[in-house]
Amino acid sequence: MNWQSIAKQSLGFFPTPLHLLPALSSQLAGPQIYIKRDDLSGLALGGNKVRKLEFLLGDALRQQANCIITAGAAQSNHCRQTAAAAAKLNLPCFLLLGGNAPSEAQGNVLLDKLFGAQIRWAGEQRKGEGIDVLEQQLRSEGLNPYVVPYGGSDAVGCLGFAAALEELLQQQSDVDEIIFASSSGASHAGLMLAKRYLQSTIKLRGINIDKANHAEQSFNQRIANLASASALRFGLKEAFAADEVCLDDAYLGEGYGILGDAEREAIMLLAQTEGILLDPVYTAKAMVGLIARVRQGCYSPQQKILFWHTGGAPALFAYSQQLLS
Ligand SMILES: Cc1ncc(COP(=O)(O)O)c(C=O)c1O
């Protein structure tokens, strides 16, 4: 894909490693399981958002923004990576986090503070509902903020994951299916865009980790719209339809951010077979989906299934009691 015309700010270390998980593959006795290590993307303890932020903050610099705003849940990995990227670029960062100020800063909240972010607590709202108000307030104070939407999911953010599929196919082109956690949708949409553009036959299976998305009838349509809008940024008039989106709702468990027995098992299994840390909110649920599908016999031993590790391990420290109970 030709990225020349698109503003981009280097923030992480790419390509991220891709390797086989021999012990996990042997323990589950199913297909060959590979992993793409975006948990090692380099900035601020890693994660998938670094890819989106390279394009989003490239766009912010192009627009001469002088501060960054974004939003998410209290333990948002996206907000932590945005705070780090803004710090690296010497831009003040304002975070709108769901919930109330905790008595002790743990996990991602601790890291947000170390990166110097200014945190506003948003109570029930964890998806950036108040972001416009904050933007107006900062504008009235004479600042020129760049708003990174919730999860970094807009047409620009998607480009990070379109580039990511191209990167993966250059590393290993014979993967049959990719399994990944899907939440705000741009990782999924970017992968769809690149799959179409590169005429790849790889199957994309997003694991929905948020019941709120499930309730939102139009979520598949939202992902398709993101892919279509992102294609336009790339100069392509490609339309994507909701029925092209493979979003698996079978592994929602108790809901967003709730750690159940299945997620605990997945975290322990990866830690104790491969020495790899999953996170409690996103990658644990995606791995629950992968494990369940292997156990159901969905794949043959010849198939190559890739788990896209999208990061998030810093949140483990905020879940220590639930993890060890
Ligand atoms: C660790 C982790 N995995 C997956 C996702 C989901 O990515 P997306 O929001 O692009 O669907 C997120 C989003 O916050 C995340 O933090």
Ligand as a Chemical Component Dictionary entry (heavy atoms), coordinates in Angstrom:
data_LIG
# 
_chem_comp.id                   LIG 
_chem_comp.type                 NON-POLYMER 
_chem_comp.pdbx_formal_charge   0 
_chem_comp.three_letter_code    LIG 
# 
loop_
_chem_comp_atom.comp_id 
_chem_comp_atom.atom_id 
_chem_comp_atom.alt_atom_id 
_chem_comp_atom.type_symbol 
_chem_comp_atom.charge 
_chem_comp_atom.model_Cartn_x 
_chem_comp_atom.model_Cartn_y 
_chem_comp_atom.model_Cartn_z 
_chem_comp_atom.pdbx_ordinal 
LIG C1 C1 C 0 -5.454  -4.279 24.799 1  
LIG C2 C2 C 0 -6.484  -3.911 23.811 2  
LIG N1 N1 N 0 -6.861  -4.812 22.889 3  
LIG C3 C3 C 0 -7.804  -4.547 21.964 4  
LIG C4 C4 C 0 -8.435  -3.325 21.925 5  
LIG C5 C5 C 0 -9.496  -3.101 20.901 6  
LIG O1 O1 O 0 -9.066  -2.374 19.799 7  
LIG P1 P1 P 0 -10.156 -1.485 19.007 8  
LIG O2 O2 O 0 -10.581 -0.431 19.975 9  
LIG O3 O3 O 0 -9.424  -0.972 17.840 10 
LIG O4 O4 O 0 -11.296 -2.357 18.645 11 
LIG C6 C6 C 0 -8.087  -2.344 22.867 12 
LIG C7 C7 C 0 -8.778  -1.044 22.869 13 
LIG O5 O5 O 0 -8.739  -0.299 23.785 14 
LIG C8 C8 C 0 -7.086  -2.639 23.817 15 
LIG O6 O6 O 0 -6.707  -1.739 24.742 16 
# 
loop_
_chem_comp_bond.comp_id 
_chem_comp_bond.atom_id_1 
_chem_comp_bond.atom_id_2 
_chem_comp_bond.value_order 
_chem_comp_bond.pdbx_ordinal 
LIG C1 C2 SING 1  
LIG C2 N1 SING 2  
LIG C2 C8 DOUB 3  
LIG N1 C3 DOUB 4  
LIG C3 C4 SING 5  
LIG C4 C5 SING 6  
LIG C4 C6 DOUB 7  
LIG C5 O1 SING 8  
LIG O1 P1 SING 9  
LIG P1 O2 DOUB 10 
LIG P1 O3 SING 11 
LIG P1 O4 SING 12 
LIG C6 C7 SING 13 
LIG C6 C8 SING 14 
LIG C7 O5 DOUB 15 
LIG C8 O6 SING 16 
# 
